[in-house]
C-alpha cells in the first residue's frame, strides 16, 4: 500500500483546530520522505558493525570496543535526526507569529481587556 503524503496532510489539516503554516506542512510532508534513506543508511552501518562488535578473535578486542561505540553513536544520532531536529525546528519556525501573539497579550493587558482572566 503506497503512502499518499498529500492525502495524509489534508486529513491532518482537517482534524486540527488551526491552520497549518507552510513550515509545518513542509515538515509533515518531508518526514516520510526522509525516513527511508536515513534508516537505510543508519541500519546498514549498524548491521555491518555487529559482527565486529562481537569480538570473535583475541586480537579484535579494541576493534570491538570501537564498533560498540559507533553503534551507540549511530543509534543516538539517527534518533536525533528523525525526531529531535524536526521538533526543535518547528519550535523556532516563525518568530513573527510568536511576536504577534505576545503583542496581543500585552495589548490586552494595557487596554484593560478581561479576556483570559
Biopython code that builds the backbone (N, CA, C, O; Angstrom):
import numpy as np
from Bio.PDB.StructureBuilder import StructureBuilder

atoms = [
    (1, "UNK", "N", (0.846, -1.178, 0.000)),
    (1, "UNK", "CA", (0.000, 0.000, 0.000)),
    (1, "UNK", "C", (0.886, 1.232, 0.000)),
    (1, "UNK", "O", (1.737, 1.382, 0.877)),
    (2, "UNK", "N", (0.702, 2.099, -0.950)),
    (2, "UNK", "CA", (1.512, 3.306, -1.079)),
    (2, "UNK", "C", (1.047, 4.351, -0.078)),
    (2, "UNK", "O", (-0.145, 4.473, 0.204)),
    (3, "UNK", "N", (1.980, 5.085, 0.441)),
    (3, "UNK", "CA", (1.688, 6.143, 1.397)),
    (3, "UNK", "C", (1.465, 7.431, 0.631)),
    (3, "UNK", "O", (2.383, 7.924, -0.024)),
    (4, "UNK", "N", (0.273, 7.982, 0.699)),
    (4, "UNK", "CA", (-0.059, 9.204, -0.010)),
    (4, "UNK", "C", (0.127, 10.377, 0.945)),
    (4, "UNK", "O", (-0.697, 10.599, 1.832)),
    (5, "UNK", "N", (1.209, 11.122, 0.761)),
    (5, "UNK", "CA", (1.573, 12.202, 1.664)),
    (5, "UNK", "C", (0.553, 13.329, 1.595)),
    (5, "UNK", "O", (0.152, 13.861, 2.630)),
    (6, "UNK", "N", (0.129, 13.699, 0.399)),
    (6, "UNK", "CA", (-0.798, 14.816, 0.255)),
    (6, "UNK", "C", (-2.146, 14.502, 0.893)),
    (6, "UNK", "O", (-2.742, 15.373, 1.526)),
    (7, "UNK", "N", (-2.632, 13.281, 0.738)),
    (7, "UNK", "CA", (-3.907, 12.908, 1.348)),
    (7, "UNK", "C", (-3.794, 12.890, 2.867)),
    (7, "UNK", "O", (-4.712, 13.323, 3.564)),
    (8, "UNK", "N", (-2.677, 12.392, 3.381)),
    (8, "UNK", "CA", (-2.470, 12.358, 4.829)),
    (8, "UNK", "C", (-2.363, 13.770, 5.391)),
    (8, "UNK", "O", (-2.900, 14.051, 6.462)),
    (9, "UNK", "N", (-1.678, 14.657, 4.685)),
    (9, "UNK", "CA", (-1.549, 16.039, 5.112)),
    (9, "UNK", "C", (-2.911, 16.730, 5.120)),
    (9, "UNK", "O", (-3.213, 17.486, 6.044)),
    (10, "UNK", "N", (-3.731, 16.480, 4.105)),
    (10, "UNK", "CA", (-5.073, 17.062, 4.056)),
    (10, "UNK", "C", (-5.924, 16.548, 5.212)),
    (10, "UNK", "O", (-6.694, 17.307, 5.800)),
    (11, "UNK", "N", (-5.792, 15.270, 5.540)),
    (11, "UNK", "CA", (-6.545, 14.702, 6.655)),
    (11, "UNK", "C", (-6.124, 15.329, 7.976)),
    (11, "UNK", "O", (-6.970, 15.643, 8.814)),
    (12, "UNK", "N", (-4.831, 15.512, 8.164)),
    (12, "UNK", "CA", (-4.321, 16.112, 9.398)),
    (12, "UNK", "C", (-4.794, 17.556, 9.518)),
    (12, "UNK", "O", (-5.185, 17.989, 10.602)),
    (13, "UNK", "N", (-4.764, 18.306, 8.417)),
    (13, "UNK", "CA", (-5.197, 19.697, 8.447)),
    (13, "UNK", "C", (-6.675, 19.813, 8.791)),
    (13, "UNK", "O", (-7.075, 20.762, 9.465)),
    (14, "UNK", "N", (-7.486, 18.876, 8.344)),
    (14, "UNK", "CA", (-8.916, 18.915, 8.663)),
    (14, "UNK", "C", (-9.166, 18.614, 10.132)),
    (14, "UNK", "O", (-10.118, 19.137, 10.712)),
    (15, "UNK", "N", (-8.333, 17.782, 10.743)),
    (15, "UNK", "CA", (-8.531, 17.410, 12.134)),
    (15, "UNK", "C", (-8.043, 18.483, 13.102)),
    (15, "UNK", "O", (-8.530, 18.559, 14.230)),
    (16, "UNK", "N", (-7.101, 19.305, 12.684)),
    (16, "UNK", "CA", (-6.544, 20.306, 13.585)),
    (16, "UNK", "C", (-7.477, 21.501, 13.719)),
    (16, "UNK", "O", (-8.148, 21.874, 12.757)),
    (17, "UNK", "N", (-7.525, 22.106, 14.906)),
    (17, "UNK", "CA", (-8.395, 23.267, 15.096)),
    (17, "UNK", "C", (-7.817, 24.548, 14.503)),
    (17, "UNK", "O", (-8.511, 25.564, 14.460)),
    (18, "UNK", "N", (-6.587, 24.528, 14.052)),
    (18, "UNK", "CA", (-5.951, 25.701, 13.469)),
    (18, "UNK", "C", (-5.367, 25.324, 12.118)),
    (18, "UNK", "O", (-5.241, 24.143, 11.794)),
    (19, "UNK", "N", (-5.016, 26.320, 11.343)),
    (19, "UNK", "CA", (-4.464, 26.095, 10.012)),
    (19, "UNK", "C", (-2.953, 25.898, 10.107)),
    (19, "UNK", "O", (-2.269, 26.628, 10.823)),
    (20, "UNK", "N", (-2.451, 24.930, 9.397)),
    (20, "UNK", "CA", (-1.009, 24.684, 9.389)),
    (20, "UNK", "C", (-0.319, 25.739, 8.544)),
    (20, "UNK", "O", (-0.782, 26.080, 7.456)),
    (21, "UNK", "N", (0.792, 26.251, 9.052)),
    (21, "UNK", "CA", (1.570, 27.182, 8.244)),
    (21, "UNK", "C", (2.355, 26.388, 7.206)),
    (21, "UNK", "O", (2.360, 25.158, 7.236)),
    (22, "UNK", "N", (3.002, 27.072, 6.310)),
    (22, "UNK", "CA", (3.779, 26.409, 5.270)),
    (22, "UNK", "C", (4.906, 25.571, 5.838)),
    (22, "UNK", "O", (5.244, 24.523, 5.287)),
    (23, "UNK", "N", (5.494, 26.030, 6.947)),
    (23, "UNK", "CA", (6.616, 25.307, 7.524)),
    (23, "UNK", "C", (6.158, 23.989, 8.134)),
    (23, "UNK", "O", (6.807, 22.961, 7.934)),
    (24, "UNK", "N", (5.060, 23.999, 8.870)),
    (24, "UNK", "CA", (4.554, 22.767, 9.472)),
    (24, "UNK", "C", (4.180, 21.751, 8.400)),
    (24, "UNK", "O", (4.477, 20.564, 8.530)),
    (25, "UNK", "N", (3.538, 22.215, 7.360)),
    (25, "UNK", "CA", (3.156, 21.286, 6.298)),
    (25, "UNK", "C", (4.396, 20.732, 5.601)),
    (25, "UNK", "O", (4.405, 19.575, 5.180)),
    (26, "UNK", "N", (5.436, 21.547, 5.477)),
    (26, "UNK", "CA", (6.679, 21.063, 4.872)),
    (26, "UNK", "C", (7.337, 20.000, 5.745)),
    (26, "UNK", "O", (7.867, 19.016, 5.229)),
    (27, "UNK", "N", (7.306, 20.189, 7.065)),
    (27, "UNK", "CA", (7.885, 19.201, 7.983)),
    (27, "UNK", "C", (7.098, 17.901, 7.917)),
    (27, "UNK", "O", (7.684, 16.819, 7.881)),
    (28, "UNK", "N", (5.770, 18.003, 7.900)),
    (28, "UNK", "CA", (4.943, 16.796, 7.829)),
    (28, "UNK", "C", (5.116, 16.064, 6.501)),
    (28, "UNK", "O", (5.072, 14.835, 6.453)),
    (29, "UNK", "N", (5.308, 16.810, 5.443)),
    (29, "UNK", "CA", (5.483, 16.181, 4.135)),
    (29, "UNK", "C", (6.874, 15.564, 3.992)),
    (29, "UNK", "O", (7.030, 14.533, 3.338)),
    (30, "UNK", "N", (7.877, 16.186, 4.595)),
    (30, "UNK", "CA", (9.251, 15.695, 4.458)),
    (30, "UNK", "C", (9.536, 14.501, 5.359)),
    (30, "UNK", "O", (10.459, 13.734, 5.085)),
    (31, "UNK", "N", (8.767, 14.327, 6.420)),
    (31, "UNK", "CA", (9.016, 13.232, 7.361)),
    (31, "UNK", "C", (9.061, 11.864, 6.715)),
    (31, "UNK", "O", (10.074, 11.175, 6.833)),
    (32, "UNK", "N", (7.997, 11.439, 6.033)),
    (32, "UNK", "CA", (8.026, 10.112, 5.400)),
    (32, "UNK", "C", (9.053, 10.004, 4.277)),
    (32, "UNK", "O", (9.594, 8.928, 4.025)),
    (33, "UNK", "N", (9.315, 11.114, 3.610)),
    (33, "UNK", "CA", (10.282, 11.089, 2.509)),
    (33, "UNK", "C", (11.696, 10.898, 3.043)),
    (33, "UNK", "O", (12.495, 10.184, 2.436)),
    (34, "UNK", "N", (12.011, 11.522, 4.162)),
    (34, "UNK", "CA", (13.351, 11.430, 4.751)),
    (34, "UNK", "C", (13.570, 10.139, 5.518)),
    (34, "UNK", "O", (14.708, 9.704, 5.693)),
    (35, "UNK", "N", (12.492, 9.526, 5.975)),
    (35, "UNK", "CA", (12.609, 8.366, 6.860)),
    (35, "UNK", "C", (13.369, 7.210, 6.229)),
    (35, "UNK", "O", (14.291, 6.674, 6.845)),
    (36, "UNK", "N", (13.009, 6.819, 5.031)),
    (36, "UNK", "CA", (13.600, 5.641, 4.396)),
    (36, "UNK", "C", (15.116, 5.771, 4.168)),
    (36, "UNK", "O", (15.859, 4.883, 4.587)),
    (37, "UNK", "N", (15.602, 6.846, 3.519)),
    (37, "UNK", "CA", (17.057, 6.904, 3.302)),
    (37, "UNK", "C", (17.875, 7.001, 4.590)),
    (37, "UNK", "O", (18.965, 6.437, 4.687)),
    (38, "UNK", "N", (17.340, 7.719, 5.572)),
    (38, "UNK", "CA", (18.080, 7.845, 6.831)),
    (38, "UNK", "C", (18.149, 6.498, 7.540)),
    (38, "UNK", "O", (19.212, 6.099, 8.015)),
    (39, "UNK", "N", (17.021, 5.797, 7.614)),
    (39, "UNK", "CA", (17.026, 4.482, 8.266)),
    (39, "UNK", "C", (17.877, 3.466, 7.511)),
    (39, "UNK", "O", (18.580, 2.668, 8.131)),
    (40, "UNK", "N", (17.822, 3.486, 6.188)),
    (40, "UNK", "CA", (18.632, 2.537, 5.406)),
    (40, "UNK", "C", (20.119, 2.746, 5.659)),
    (40, "UNK", "O", (20.860, 1.783, 5.856)),
    (41, "UNK", "N", (20.551, 3.992, 5.656)),
    (41, "UNK", "CA", (21.964, 4.287, 5.868)),
    (41, "UNK", "C", (22.399, 3.906, 7.281)),
    (41, "UNK", "O", (23.427, 3.257, 7.472)),
    (42, "UNK", "N", (21.607, 4.315, 8.260)),
    (42, "UNK", "CA", (21.978, 4.039, 9.654)),
    (42, "UNK", "C", (21.954, 2.548, 9.965)),
    (42, "UNK", "O", (22.887, 2.022, 10.572)),
    (43, "UNK", "N", (20.894, 1.871, 9.553)),
    (43, "UNK", "CA", (20.797, 0.444, 9.855)),
    (43, "UNK", "C", (21.854, -0.378, 9.125)),
    (43, "UNK", "O", (22.339, -1.374, 9.661)),
    (44, "UNK", "N", (22.213, 0.024, 7.921)),
    (44, "UNK", "CA", (23.287, -0.676, 7.209)),
    (44, "UNK", "C", (24.595, -0.570, 7.981)),
    (44, "UNK", "O", (25.306, -1.560, 8.153)),
    (45, "UNK", "N", (24.906, 0.633, 8.444)),
    (45, "UNK", "CA", (26.138, 0.817, 9.208)),
    (45, "UNK", "C", (26.101, 0.011, 10.500)),
    (45, "UNK", "O", (27.090, -0.624, 10.867)),
    (46, "UNK", "N", (24.970, 0.035, 11.186)),
    (46, "UNK", "CA", (24.856, -0.697, 12.446)),
    (46, "UNK", "C", (24.967, -2.205, 12.220)),
    (46, "UNK", "O", (25.684, -2.886, 12.954)),
    (47, "UNK", "N", (24.266, -2.734, 11.213)),
    (47, "UNK", "CA", (24.309, -4.175, 10.959)),
    (47, "UNK", "C", (25.693, -4.651, 10.512)),
    (47, "UNK", "O", (26.089, -5.777, 10.816)),
    (48, "UNK", "N", (26.422, -3.811, 9.800)),
    (48, "UNK", "CA", (27.778, -4.185, 9.373)),
    (48, "UNK", "C", (28.710, -4.244, 10.581)),
    (48, "UNK", "O", (29.638, -5.051, 10.606)),
    (49, "UNK", "N", (28.473, -3.405, 11.571)),
    (49, "UNK", "CA", (29.356, -3.358, 12.739)),
    (49, "UNK", "C", (29.028, -4.404, 13.799)),
    (49, "UNK", "O", (29.839, -4.631, 14.697)),
    (50, "UNK", "N", (27.886, -5.037, 13.724)),
    (50, "UNK", "CA", (27.515, -6.031, 14.749)),
    (50, "UNK", "C", (28.510, -7.196, 14.810)),
    (50, "UNK", "O", (28.940, -7.541, 15.911)),
    (51, "UNK", "N", (28.900, -7.822, 13.689)),
    (51, "UNK", "CA", (29.892, -8.905, 13.799)),
    (51, "UNK", "C", (31.228, -8.437, 14.373)),
    (51, "UNK", "O", (31.888, -9.169, 15.111)),
    (52, "UNK", "N", (31.617, -7.214, 14.029)),
    (52, "UNK", "CA", (32.871, -6.678, 14.553)),
    (52, "UNK", "C", (32.771, -6.429, 16.055)),
    (52, "UNK", "O", (33.759, -6.580, 16.775)),
    (53, "UNK", "N", (31.600, -6.052, 16.528)),
    (53, "UNK", "CA", (31.438, -5.761, 17.959)),
    (53, "UNK", "C", (31.416, -7.024, 18.816)),
    (53, "UNK", "O", (31.594, -6.935, 20.030)),
    (54, "UNK", "N", (31.204, -8.196, 18.221)),
    (54, "UNK", "CA", (31.158, -9.432, 18.988)),
    (54, "UNK", "C", (32.534, -9.958, 19.357)),
    (54, "UNK", "O", (32.644, -10.786, 20.261)),
    (55, "UNK", "N", (33.579, -9.507, 18.690)),
    (55, "UNK", "CA", (34.973, -9.833, 19.008)),
    (55, "UNK", "C", (35.212, -11.342, 19.101)),
    (55, "UNK", "O", (35.436, -11.878, 20.187)),
    (56, "UNK", "N", (35.163, -12.014, 17.961)),
    (56, "UNK", "CA", (35.372, -13.461, 17.922)),
    (56, "UNK", "C", (36.838, -13.832, 18.143)),
    (56, "UNK", "O", (37.121, -14.924, 18.635)),
    (57, "UNK", "N", (37.763, -12.961, 17.795)),
    (57, "UNK", "CA", (39.191, -13.255, 17.932)),
    (57, "UNK", "C", (39.776, -12.458, 19.087)),
    (57, "UNK", "O", (39.218, -11.440, 19.498)),
    (58, "UNK", "N", (40.890, -12.924, 19.601)),
    (58, "UNK", "CA", (41.541, -12.232, 20.711)),
    (58, "UNK", "C", (42.098, -10.879, 20.300)),
    (58, "UNK", "O", (42.087, -9.941, 21.096)),
    (59, "UNK", "N", (42.572, -10.766, 19.102)),
    (59, "UNK", "CA", (43.212, -9.522, 18.673)),
    (59, "UNK", "C", (42.204, -8.442, 18.275)),
    (59, "UNK", "O", (42.599, -7.322, 17.953)),
    (60, "UNK", "N", (40.927, -8.762, 18.294)),
    (60, "UNK", "CA", (39.934, -7.780, 17.843)),
    (60, "UNK", "C", (39.200, -7.096, 18.995)),
    (60, "UNK", "O", (38.119, -6.542, 18.798)),
    (61, "UNK", "N", (39.777, -7.131, 20.189)),
    (61, "UNK", "CA", (39.111, -6.523, 21.334)),
    (61, "UNK", "C", (39.009, -5.013, 21.206)),
    (61, "UNK", "O", (37.976, -4.442, 21.556)),
    (62, "UNK", "N", (40.025, -4.361, 20.725)),
    (62, "UNK", "CA", (39.994, -2.906, 20.557)),
    (62, "UNK", "C", (39.006, -2.514, 19.463)),
    (62, "UNK", "O", (38.288, -1.521, 19.583)),
    (63, "UNK", "N", (38.981, -3.310, 18.393)),
    (63, "UNK", "CA", (38.018, -3.022, 17.326)),
    (63, "UNK", "C", (36.586, -3.243, 17.807)),
    (63, "UNK", "O", (35.676, -2.527, 17.390)),
    (64, "UNK", "N", (36.381, -4.222, 18.673)),
    (64, "UNK", "CA", (35.041, -4.486, 19.199)),
    (64, "UNK", "C", (34.540, -3.307, 20.031)),
    (64, "UNK", "O", (33.378, -2.914, 19.923)),
    (65, "UNK", "N", (35.410, -2.751, 20.850)),
    (65, "UNK", "CA", (35.025, -1.593, 21.659)),
    (65, "UNK", "C", (34.673, -0.403, 20.769)),
    (65, "UNK", "O", (33.701, 0.306, 21.027)),
    (66, "UNK", "N", (35.455, -0.192, 19.738)),
    (66, "UNK", "CA", (35.172, 0.895, 18.800)),
    (66, "UNK", "C", (33.856, 0.665, 18.074)),
    (66, "UNK", "O", (33.091, 1.608, 17.874)),
    (67, "UNK", "N", (33.581, -0.568, 17.679)),
    (67, "UNK", "CA", (32.334, -0.876, 16.982)),
    (67, "UNK", "C", (31.125, -0.635, 17.880)),
    (67, "UNK", "O", (30.096, -0.139, 17.420)),
    (68, "UNK", "N", (31.244, -0.981, 19.144)),
    (68, "UNK", "CA", (30.138, -0.749, 20.076)),
    (68, "UNK", "C", (29.865, 0.742, 20.226)),
    (68, "UNK", "O", (28.710, 1.169, 20.250)),
    (69, "UNK", "N", (30.916, 1.520, 20.325)),
    (69, "UNK", "CA", (30.755, 2.976, 20.440)),
    (69, "UNK", "C", (30.104, 3.543, 19.184)),
    (69, "UNK", "O", (29.197, 4.370, 19.279)),
    (70, "UNK", "N", (30.551, 3.114, 18.020)),
    (70, "UNK", "CA", (29.985, 3.612, 16.761)),
    (70, "UNK", "C", (28.520, 3.206, 16.630)),
    (70, "UNK", "O", (27.709, 3.993, 16.142)),
    (71, "UNK", "N", (28.170, 2.006, 17.053)),
    (71, "UNK", "CA", (26.768, 1.572, 17.007)),
    (71, "UNK", "C", (25.909, 2.470, 17.913)),
    (71, "UNK", "O", (24.820, 2.889, 17.523)),
    (72, "UNK", "N", (26.395, 2.752, 19.091)),
    (72, "UNK", "CA", (25.664, 3.635, 20.003)),
    (72, "UNK", "C", (25.505, 5.035, 19.453)),
    (72, "UNK", "O", (24.431, 5.627, 19.550)),
    (73, "UNK", "N", (26.572, 5.566, 18.876)),
    (73, "UNK", "CA", (26.524, 6.916, 18.305)),
    (73, "UNK", "C", (25.568, 6.964, 17.119)),
    (73, "UNK", "O", (24.789, 7.908, 16.988)),
    (74, "UNK", "N", (25.623, 5.958, 16.261)),
    (74, "UNK", "CA", (24.717, 5.924, 15.100)),
    (74, "UNK", "C", (23.256, 5.848, 15.541)),
    (74, "UNK", "O", (22.395, 6.504, 14.956)),
    (75, "UNK", "N", (22.980, 5.053, 16.563)),
    (75, "UNK", "CA", (21.611, 4.937, 17.065)),
    (75, "UNK", "C", (21.133, 6.270, 17.637)),
    (75, "UNK", "O", (20.015, 6.704, 17.361)),
    (76, "UNK", "N", (21.974, 6.907, 18.424)),
    (76, "UNK", "CA", (21.616, 8.191, 19.030)),
    (76, "UNK", "C", (21.374, 9.262, 17.978)),
    (76, "UNK", "O", (20.367, 9.968, 18.031)),
    (77, "UNK", "N", (22.289, 9.388, 17.022)),
    (77, "UNK", "CA", (22.144, 10.450, 16.033)),
    (77, "UNK", "C", (21.050, 10.162, 15.007)),
    (77, "UNK", "O", (20.518, 11.094, 14.403)),
    (78, "UNK", "N", (20.706, 8.905, 14.799)),
    (78, "UNK", "CA", (19.555, 8.594, 13.953)),
    (78, "UNK", "C", (18.285, 9.081, 14.625)),
    (78, "UNK", "O", (17.436, 9.695, 13.979)),
    (79, "UNK", "N", (18.147, 8.812, 15.914)),
    (79, "UNK", "CA", (17.011, 9.319, 16.671)),
    (79, "UNK", "C", (16.992, 10.842, 16.664)),
    (79, "UNK", "O", (15.939, 11.455, 16.485)),
    (80, "UNK", "N", (18.148, 11.443, 16.856)),
    (80, "UNK", "CA", (18.255, 12.898, 16.861)),
    (80, "UNK", "C", (17.815, 13.482, 15.524)),
    (80, "UNK", "O", (17.089, 14.475, 15.485)),
    (81, "UNK", "N", (18.252, 12.870, 14.433)),
    (81, "UNK", "CA", (17.915, 13.362, 13.103)),
    (81, "UNK", "C", (16.436, 13.204, 12.785)),
    (81, "UNK", "O", (15.835, 14.096, 12.186)),
    (82, "UNK", "N", (15.847, 12.091, 13.175)),
    (82, "UNK", "CA", (14.460, 11.818, 12.805)),
    (82, "UNK", "C", (13.433, 12.451, 13.730)),
    (82, "UNK", "O", (12.314, 12.731, 13.299)),
    (83, "UNK", "N", (13.783, 12.682, 14.985)),
    (83, "UNK", "CA", (12.791, 13.164, 15.942)),
    (83, "UNK", "C", (13.124, 14.551, 16.476)),
    (83, "UNK", "O", (12.310, 15.468, 16.367)),
    (84, "UNK", "N", (14.294, 14.712, 17.043)),
    (84, "UNK", "CA", (14.611, 15.941, 17.765)),
    (84, "UNK", "C", (14.770, 17.136, 16.820)),
    (84, "UNK", "O", (14.243, 18.210, 17.111)),
    (85, "UNK", "N", (15.464, 16.986, 15.724)),
    (85, "UNK", "CA", (15.697, 18.108, 14.812)),
    (85, "UNK", "C", (14.390, 18.668, 14.246)),
    (85, "UNK", "O", (14.215, 19.886, 14.265)),
    (86, "UNK", "N", (13.459, 17.841, 13.739)),
    (86, "UNK", "CA", (12.198, 18.427, 13.264)),
    (86, "UNK", "C", (11.379, 19.101, 14.372)),
    (86, "UNK", "O", (10.754, 20.135, 14.138)),
    (87, "UNK", "N", (11.382, 18.520, 15.572)),
    (87, "UNK", "CA", (10.612, 19.113, 16.665)),
    (87, "UNK", "C", (11.194, 20.463, 17.060)),
    (87, "UNK", "O", (10.457, 21.438, 17.210)),
    (88, "UNK", "N", (12.502, 20.524, 17.228)),
    (88, "UNK", "CA", (13.143, 21.783, 17.625)),
    (88, "UNK", "C", (13.009, 22.826, 16.523)),
    (88, "UNK", "O", (12.806, 24.004, 16.814)),
    (89, "UNK", "N", (13.118, 22.418, 15.276)),
    (89, "UNK", "CA", (12.999, 23.391, 14.192)),
    (89, "UNK", "C", (11.583, 23.943, 14.082)),
    (89, "UNK", "O", (11.408, 25.091, 13.673)),
    (90, "UNK", "N", (10.568, 23.155, 14.435)),
    (90, "UNK", "CA", (9.205, 23.692, 14.414)),
    (90, "UNK", "C", (8.949, 24.632, 15.587)),
    (90, "UNK", "O", (8.055, 25.475, 15.515)),
    (91, "UNK", "N", (9.713, 24.502, 16.656)),
    (91, "UNK", "CA", (9.567, 25.434, 17.771)),
    (91, "UNK", "C", (10.026, 26.837, 17.400)),
    (91, "UNK", "O", (9.500, 27.827, 17.908)),
    (92, "UNK", "N", (11.013, 26.912, 16.507)),
    (92, "UNK", "CA", (11.565, 28.201, 16.110)),
    (92, "UNK", "C", (11.183, 28.574, 14.688)),
    (92, "UNK", "O", (11.928, 29.292, 14.021)),
    (93, "UNK", "N", (10.048, 28.105, 14.214)),
    (93, "UNK", "CA", (9.702, 28.262, 12.806)),
    (93, "UNK", "C", (9.345, 29.677, 12.414)),
    (93, "UNK", "O", (9.808, 30.151, 11.376)),
    (94, "UNK", "N", (8.542, 30.374, 13.201)),
    (94, "UNK", "CA", (8.030, 31.669, 12.778)),
    (94, "UNK", "C", (8.066, 32.654, 13.946)),
    (94, "UNK", "O", (7.083, 32.784, 14.676)),
    (95, "UNK", "N", (9.187, 33.345, 14.126)),
    (95, "UNK", "CA", (9.281, 34.268, 15.256)),
    (95, "UNK", "C", (8.289, 35.424, 15.145)),
    (95, "UNK", "O", (7.861, 35.954, 16.169)),
    (96, "UNK", "N", (7.910, 35.831, 13.924)),
    (96, "UNK", "CA", (6.948, 36.922, 13.771)),
    (96, "UNK", "C", (5.592, 36.530, 14.334)),
    (96, "UNK", "O", (4.918, 37.349, 14.959)),
    (97, "UNK", "N", (5.190, 35.288, 14.119)),
    (97, "UNK", "CA", (3.907, 34.822, 14.642)),
    (97, "UNK", "C", (3.914, 34.832, 16.160)),
    (97, "UNK", "O", (2.928, 35.225, 16.782)),
    (98, "UNK", "N", (5.005, 34.407, 16.756)),
    (98, "UNK", "CA", (5.091, 34.402, 18.211)),
    (98, "UNK", "C", (5.113, 35.835, 18.753)),
    (98, "UNK", "O", (4.491, 36.122, 19.775)),
    (99, "UNK", "N", (5.819, 36.721, 18.077)),
    (99, "UNK", "CA", (5.879, 38.114, 18.484)),
    (99, "UNK", "C", (4.494, 38.739, 18.412)),
    (99, "UNK", "O", (4.103, 39.488, 19.308)),
    (100, "UNK", "N", (3.757, 38.441, 17.363)),
    (100, "UNK", "CA", (2.411, 38.979, 17.215)),
    (100, "UNK", "C", (1.507, 38.486, 18.344)),
    (100, "UNK", "O", (0.704, 39.254, 18.873)),
    (101, "UNK", "N", (1.629, 37.230, 18.710)),
    (101, "UNK", "CA", (0.828, 36.683, 19.803)),
    (101, "UNK", "C", (1.177, 37.369, 21.121)),
    (101, "UNK", "O", (0.287, 37.664, 21.919)),
    (102, "UNK", "N", (2.454, 37.622, 21.356)),
    (102, "UNK", "CA", (2.865, 38.318, 22.584)),
    (102, "UNK", "C", (2.344, 39.749, 22.596)),
    (102, "UNK", "O", (1.914, 40.249, 23.635)),
    (103, "UNK", "N", (2.382, 40.409, 21.437)),
    (103, "UNK", "CA", (1.892, 41.781, 21.365)),
    (103, "UNK", "C", (0.399, 41.833, 21.676)),
    (103, "UNK", "O", (-0.066, 42.771, 22.323)),
    (104, "UNK", "N", (-0.357, 40.831, 21.220)),
    (104, "UNK", "CA", (-1.788, 40.794, 21.508)),
    (104, "UNK", "C", (-2.030, 40.652, 23.004)),
    (104, "UNK", "O", (-2.921, 41.298, 23.556)),
    (105, "UNK", "N", (-1.237, 39.803, 23.665)),
    (105, "UNK", "CA", (-1.392, 39.613, 25.101)),
    (105, "UNK", "C", (-1.076, 40.902, 25.838)),
    (105, "UNK", "O", (-1.815, 41.294, 26.742)),
    (106, "UNK", "N", (0.020, 41.571, 25.463)),
    (106, "UNK", "CA", (0.402, 42.817, 26.118)),
    (106, "UNK", "C", (-0.614, 43.915, 25.818)),
    (106, "UNK", "O", (-0.904, 44.737, 26.688)),
    (107, "UNK", "N", (-1.151, 43.943, 24.618)),
    (107, "UNK", "CA", (-2.144, 44.946, 24.260)),
    (107, "UNK", "C", (-3.394, 44.770, 25.115)),
    (107, "UNK", "O", (-3.955, 45.753, 25.598)),
    (108, "UNK", "N", (-3.836, 43.529, 25.306)),
    (108, "UNK", "CA", (-4.998, 43.262, 26.157)),
    (108, "UNK", "C", (-4.722, 43.706, 27.591)),
    (108, "UNK", "O", (-5.596, 44.260, 28.259)),
    (109, "UNK", "N", (-3.500, 43.459, 28.055)),
    (109, "UNK", "CA", (-3.174, 43.822, 29.439)),
    (109, "UNK", "C", (-3.196, 45.329, 29.631)),
    (109, "UNK", "O", (-3.657, 45.806, 30.668)),
    (110, "UNK", "N", (-2.708, 46.091, 28.655)),
    (110, "UNK", "CA", (-2.636, 47.528, 28.784)),
    (110, "UNK", "C", (-3.963, 48.225, 28.512)),
    (110, "UNK", "O", (-4.192, 49.330, 29.004)),
    (111, "UNK", "N", (-4.829, 47.602, 27.744)),
    (111, "UNK", "CA", (-6.129, 48.226, 27.455)),
    (111, "UNK", "C", (-7.185, 47.855, 28.481)),
    (111, "UNK", "O", (-8.291, 48.395, 28.453)),
    (112, "UNK", "N", (-6.865, 46.953, 29.376)),
    (112, "UNK", "CA", (-7.803, 46.590, 30.421)),
    (112, "UNK", "C", (-8.793, 45.536, 30.002)),
    (112, "UNK", "O", (-9.812, 45.352, 30.667)),
    (113, "UNK", "N", (-8.525, 44.843, 28.926)),
    (113, "UNK", "CA", (-9.422, 43.795, 28.472)),
    (113, "UNK", "C", (-9.374, 42.637, 29.462)),
    (113, "UNK", "O", (-8.305, 42.286, 29.960)),
    (114, "UNK", "N", (-10.532, 42.044, 29.746)),
    (114, "UNK", "CA", (-10.582, 40.964, 30.721)),
    (114, "UNK", "C", (-10.589, 39.588, 30.059)),
    (114, "UNK", "O", (-11.001, 38.607, 30.678)),
    (115, "UNK", "N", (-10.144, 39.507, 28.825)),
    (115, "UNK", "CA", (-10.116, 38.225, 28.122)),
    (115, "UNK", "C", (-9.033, 37.358, 28.742)),
    (115, "UNK", "O", (-7.896, 37.803, 28.896)),
    (116, "UNK", "N", (-9.369, 36.145, 29.095)),
    (116, "UNK", "CA", (-8.395, 35.203, 29.631)),
    (116, "UNK", "C", (-8.154, 35.352, 31.114)),
    (116, "UNK", "O", (-7.239, 34.724, 31.647)),
    (117, "UNK", "N", (-8.951, 36.170, 31.809)),
    (117, "UNK", "CA", (-8.755, 36.360, 33.251)),
    (117, "UNK", "C", (-9.765, 35.564, 34.007)),
    (117, "UNK", "O", (-9.772, 35.585, 35.238)),
]
sb = StructureBuilder()
sb.init_structure("model")
sb.init_model(0)
sb.init_chain("A")
sb.init_seg("    ")
for serial, (resi, resn, name, xyz) in enumerate(atoms, 1):
    if name == "N":
        sb.init_residue(resn, " ", resi, " ")
    sb.init_atom(name, np.array(xyz, "f"), 0.0, 1.0, " ", f" {name:<3s}", serial, name[0])
structure = sb.get_structure()
